[in-house]
Amino acid sequence: MPEPRMALIYPSRICNHNCYYCSDRWDNKKVNSFMDPEQFLKLPKRIKDLGAESIELCGGGEPLLHPNIKEFIKEAAKQGLKLASLTNGTMIKDELLELVVNNFSYFRVSMDSFNPEIHKKIRRPKAACYELPAVLENVKNAIELKKKLGKSIQIGLKINVAFENADDIYDSIKKAVEMGADSIQIKIARNADEGEAPVEKVNKVREQIERGKRDFSDKIVILGNIDKYNIDHRCWMAPAHIFIDTNGDVRICCYFQFREKEHTFGNAFESSLEEIWYGKKHFEVMQNIDIEECNKWDCKYFNFNKFLKEAVAEDQGQCQFT
């Protein structure tokens, strides 16, 4: 088993949004807590000692809500780890804004729409201070601070396409450009309790993305994951990262919904990461991944698998010459 390249951490199972398409809503109701502060602050050194080079903070809940997030960022920077986050953007302000811009390689804000009413309907923020105007102000301030300090952090936006926002994708791309974002990702919301975009709307989304690329590809990176890709082989990304859930459970990846037991091979609060990562249970769980179950989810690692299959397994990249 190789050393993991990165660590994926869920600092929080608490969120200040309640998006109806979120696949973590069920587990958040069961756990509904922050990661233990003492254990949380020990993780950067432990992850560094394991051999990983970076940490992505995501969720789960909203990762930047954790009460000790500032101390964590400082400790991770002290350990020389690269940092990133997938966030709803509500907490990137004041001292945390400065810490993020100064220490992160990237963050991506899931906002779903530049229309306040659509944002509110899809994301269902739990207080007015977590609604779209506050998010836009935080992102704007982050972009301005990045420019002022000359930092290389990549600031991206994400649109999860649902029924309500499927018609304003081009407008979102245009406004992301006007805002000065580095990238925008458009992804279909699947396996949702409600509000999934019908096929005819998805086809229009594809057209809007292509129009956006024609008009703005020289100004912003546009990532459009509209067509779902399935894999027919064991996942090649699972051995590249270690995923630590809020309660310390170490799993194959974050797409473990409804197969928690099958995807868990240790607990970071009970054993060393080395014992867990190189342990027999890890190999057993890896061997028994049910690919058909994986294909039910819109896993972000599928496109990486597609690239690796074409470049390495099918030798399209002729990697022996690089």
Salt bridges, closest charged atoms under 4 A:
ASP24 OD1 - ARG13 NH1 3.16
ASP27 OD1 - LYS30 NZ 3.28
GLU38 OE2 - LYS42 NZ 3.44
ASP49 OD2 - LYS45 NZ 2.86
GLU53 OE2 - ARG5 NH1 3.21
GLU56 OE1 - LYS300 NZ 2.97
GLU95 OE1 - LYS70 NZ 3.61
GLU95 OE2 - LYS74 NZ 3.46
ASP112 OD2 - ARG123 NH1 2.89
GLU131 OE2 - LYS120 NZ 3.64
ASP167 OD2 - LYS201 NZ 2.74
ASP171 OD2 - LYS175 NZ 3.17
ASP182 OD2 - LYS146 NZ 2.77
ASP193 OD2 - ARG25 NH1 2.92
GLU194 OE2 - ARG124 NH1 3.82
ASP215 OD2 - ARG211 NE 3.94
ASP218 OD2 - LYS219 NZ 3.52
ASP227 OD1 - ARG206 NH2 2.42
ASP232 OD2 - LYS309 NZ 3.17
ASP245 OD2 - ARG13 NH2 2.99
ASP245 OD2 - ARG251 NH2 2.95
ASP249 OD2 - ARG251 NH2 3.54
GLU260 OE1 - LYS30 NZ 3.53
GLU284 OE2 - LYS280 NZ 3.92
GLU293 OE2 - LYS296 NZ 2.78
ASP298 OD2 - ARG190 NH1 2.80
GLU310 OE2 - LYS306 NZ 3.07
